[in-house]
Amino acid sequence: MIGSSRIILTELHESDVSVDYLQTLNDSEYMKYSRNSNFIHTQSSQIQYIANFRLSNNLLFAIKNTENRKLLGSINCYIDFSKMTLDLGFLIFKNQQGKGYASEALELLIPYLEAQYPGMTAVIGSNKS
């Protein structure tokens, strides 16, 4: 677990899949720049998604409120040893956007990744739109 006074990053569990999680993933306007916008997400598809991370070298973190442990979003990290890259993706729930959670999570995660994967480059994509 990695944390600050406001948020913690911890392993995302199947039990974390909530209505907010699914509503955000299935909001086509909010997710229009995500590769996840091409799919319909269900409880079972997200449980499988989380389980698949456990079977890989990749990482999947929950972003939770420190105070009440409420899930605010997630961060995935695809590890490519051949390219020496860590490809990061964020999901902040629609009802939590604009509060700085992604920036704060990144400030916590980057030092952790630098220590765990020295010499690798973190890649964070964005869309100008």
Disulfide bonds with the S-S distance in Angstrom:
none
